[in-house]
C-alpha cells in the first residue's frame, strides 16, 4: 500500500491546493503561512516515502520544493528584518509578496502531473539529488533577494539593499556548490563534466550574472538603486534558466 493510499480521501491534489490557499491566506494571517509550510513539508515527505527517493523530478515536485524553500528562507529573512528594526508595514509587505510567490509556485505545481515510477539510471544517484536541492535552495534565495530589492526601491532604506545583497550572496554560494555537484553527477552519468547543453550554458550565464552583480555592487557608482535593480532582474534569469530552458529546449535537464 502506498502512503497516499494509507490516507483515504486525502489526495495529493487536495493537499497541494490546500497549501496554495493557506499561503494566500497567509498574506493577512501569518499562522496560515506556518500551516501551509507544514502541509507542504508533509506532502513532500509523503511523496518521498512513496517513491523511495527525494521528490525532485519534474515540474510538479520541483515547483513544490521551490515554494517550500521560498517560504522557509523567507521566514528567516523576515526575522532578520525584524532584528534590524524594520518597519512592521515593510515586513508585512514582504510577507505578502512571499506568500503570493509561494502560492503561484504551488498552484503551478498542482496543475502538473507528478512523476512516478523508477528513475532512469542517470538520475538514480544522490549526487543528482544534492545538485537539484542546492539549486532550488539558491533559486529561493535569489527570489527573496529580488523581493528585498523591490522593497528597497519602494522604501529607499539602505538596510533592505544590504539584506538583498547578503541573501543573494548566500544563494550564490549554494548555487556554486550545486554546479560542482552537477559536474560530479554528469561525470558519473556520462563520463564528462560538461556536455554543452542549453541548461548548462544558461546555468553558467546565471552564475556569471550573479558574479557580476555581487562585484558591481562594490563600485560606488553601482551601489544602491542600480545594484538593487540588478538583483531584481537576476530573478528573471533564474526563472528562465529553470523553466524556460527545461520546457522549451532539448537538454539533459528537460522535464
C-alpha positions in Angstrom: 0.0 0.0 0.0 1.4 3.4 -0.9 1.5 6.3 1.5 -1.3 8.1 -0.4 -3.5 5.0 -0.2 -3.0 5.0 3.6 -4.9 8.3 3.8 -8.2 7.6 2.1 -9.9 10.7 0.8 -6.8 12.9 1.4 -5.3 13.0 -2.1 -2.1 14.7 -3.1 -4.0 17.3 -5.2 -6.2 18.2 -2.2 -3.1 18.8 0.0 -1.4 20.9 -2.7 -4.4 23.1 -3.4 -4.9 23.5 0.3 -1.3 24.6 0.7 -1.8 27.2 -2.0 -4.9 28.5 -0.3 -3.1 28.7 3.1 -0.2 30.6 1.5 -2.7 33.1 0.0 -4.5 33.5 3.4 -1.0 33.9 5.0 -0.8 37.4 3.3 -3.2 38.6 6.0 -2.8 36.0 8.8 0.7 34.7 9.5 -0.3 31.4 11.2 -1.7 30.3 7.8 1.8 30.5 6.4 3.1 28.1 9.0 0.1 25.8 8.4 0.9 25.9 4.7 4.6 25.2 5.3 3.6 22.2 7.5 1.2 20.9 4.9 3.7 21.2 2.0 6.5 19.6 4.0 4.2 16.7 5.0 3.3 16.3 1.3 6.9 16.2 0.2 7.7 13.7 2.9 4.8 11.5 1.8 5.9 11.7 -1.8 9.4 10.8 -0.8 8.3 7.8 1.2 6.0 6.6 -1.6 8.8 7.0 -4.2 11.7 5.8 -2.0 13.7 8.9 -3.1 13.7 12.7 -2.8 10.8 14.0 -4.9 12.8 16.4 -7.1 12.0 15.3 -10.6 9.5 17.2 -12.9 7.7 20.5 -12.6 5.2 19.2 -10.0 7.9 18.3 -7.5 10.4 21.0 -8.2 7.8 23.8 -8.1 6.6 22.5 -4.8 10.1 22.3 -3.4 10.8 25.8 -4.7 7.7 27.1 -3.0 8.6 25.3 0.3 12.2 26.7 0.2 11.0 30.2 -0.6 8.7 30.3 2.5 11.3 28.6 4.8 14.1 31.0 3.9 11.6 33.9 3.7 10.5 33.4 7.3 14.2 33.6 8.3 14.6 36.8 6.3 11.6 38.4 7.9 13.1 37.6 11.3 16.4 39.2 10.2 14.5 42.3 9.1 12.7 42.5 12.5 16.0 42.1 14.3 17.3 45.2 12.4 14.3 47.2 13.4 12.4 47.2 10.1 9.1 48.9 10.0 6.2 46.5 10.5 4.5 47.7 7.4 7.6 46.7 5.4 7.8 43.3 6.9 4.1 42.8 6.2 4.6 43.9 2.6 7.4 41.4 2.2 5.3 38.7 3.7 2.5 39.4 1.2 4.9 39.2 -1.7 6.5 36.0 -0.3 3.1 34.3 0.2 1.9 35.3 -3.2 5.1 33.9 -4.9 4.7 30.7 -2.9 1.0 30.5 -3.8 1.8 30.9 -7.5 4.5 28.2 -7.4 2.3 25.8 -5.5 -0.7 26.4 -7.9 1.6 25.7 -10.9 2.8 22.5 -9.2 -0.8 21.4 -8.7 -1.5 21.7 -12.5 1.4 19.4 -13.3 1.2 15.6 -13.1 3.7 14.1 -10.6 6.4 11.9 -11.8 6.1 8.3 -10.5 7.9 5.1 -11.1 11.6 4.3 -11.3 14.2 6.8 -12.3 16.5 6.3 -15.2 20.0 5.2 -14.1 21.5 8.7 -14.8 19.1 10.2 -12.2 19.3 7.4 -9.6 22.1 8.8 -7.6 22.4 11.1 -4.5 24.7 13.4 -6.5 21.7 14.3 -8.6 19.5 14.8 -5.6 22.1 17.0 -3.9 22.6 19.0 -7.1 18.9 19.7 -7.5 18.3 20.5 -3.8 21.2 23.0 -3.7 20.0 24.6 -7.0 16.5 25.2 -5.7 17.7 26.5 -2.3 19.7 29.1 -4.3 16.7 29.8 -6.6 14.6 30.5 -3.5 17.2 32.9 -2.0 17.6 34.7 -5.3 13.8 35.2 -5.4 13.8 36.6 -1.8 16.7 38.9 -2.7 14.7 40.2 -5.7 11.7 40.9 -3.4 14.1 42.8 -1.0 15.4 44.8 -3.9 11.8 45.8 -4.8 11.2 46.8 -1.2 14.4 48.9 -1.2 13.4 50.6 -4.5 10.0 51.4 -3.0 11.2 52.4 0.5 14.8 53.6 -0.1 16.1 52.1 3.2 19.8 51.1 2.8 19.3 48.1 5.2 17.0 46.5 2.7 19.5 46.7 -0.1 22.2 45.3 2.2 20.0 42.4 3.1 19.2 41.8 -0.6 23.0 41.6 -1.2 23.6 39.2 1.7 20.7 37.0 0.7 21.9 36.8 -2.9 25.4 36.1 -1.7 24.3 33.1 0.2 22.3 31.9 -2.8 25.3 32.4 -5.0 27.4 30.2 -2.7 24.8 27.5 -2.7 24.5 27.8 -6.5 28.2 27.4 -6.9 28.1 24.2 -4.8 25.2 22.9 -6.9 27.3 23.5 -10.1 30.2 21.4 -8.6 27.8 18.7 -7.6 26.2 18.8 -11.0 29.6 18.3 -12.6 30.3 15.2 -10.4 26.8 13.9 -11.4 27.5 14.5 -15.1 30.8 12.7 -14.9 29.3 9.7 -13.2 26.3 9.6 -15.6 28.0 10.5 -19.0 31.7 10.3 -18.3 32.3 14.0 -18.7 31.9 17.1 -16.5 30.4 19.2 -19.3 28.0 18.4 -22.2 27.4 21.9 -23.7 23.6 21.5 -23.3 21.4 24.6 -23.2 20.8 24.1 -19.5 24.5 24.0 -18.7 25.1 27.1 -20.8 22.3 29.0 -19.1 23.4 27.8 -15.7 26.8 29.3 -16.4 25.3 32.5 -17.6 23.2 32.7 -14.4 26.3 32.1 -12.3 28.2 34.8 -14.3 25.3 37.2 -13.9 25.3 37.0 -10.1 29.1 37.1 -10.1 28.8 40.5 -12.0 26.0 41.7 -9.6 28.0 40.9 -6.4 31.1 42.6 -7.7 29.4 45.5 -9.4 27.8 46.5 -6.1 31.2 47.2 -4.7 31.7 50.2 -7.0 30.3 53.4 -5.7 28.5 54.2 -9.0 26.6 50.9 -8.8 25.8 50.8 -5.1 22.2 51.4 -4.0 19.5 51.6 -6.6 21.5 50.3 -9.7 22.6 47.2 -7.7 19.1 46.6 -6.4 17.7 46.7 -9.9 20.4 44.2 -11.0 19.4 41.9 -8.1 15.7 42.1 -9.1 16.4 41.5 -12.8 18.6 38.5 -11.9 15.5 36.6 -10.8 14.2 36.8 -14.4 17.4 34.9 -15.5 16.7 32.4 -12.7 13.2 31.6 -13.8 14.2 31.3 -17.5 17.1 29.0 -16.5 14.7 26.8 -14.5 11.5 26.9 -16.6 12.3 28.3 -19.9 15.3 26.0 -20.7 13.7 23.0 -19.1 10.4 23.3 -21.0 11.5 24.9 -24.3 14.9 23.5 -25.1 16.1 19.9 -25.6 18.6 19.2 -22.8 19.7 16.6 -20.3 17.7 18.7 -17.9 14.4 18.7 -19.9 11.3 18.0 -17.9 
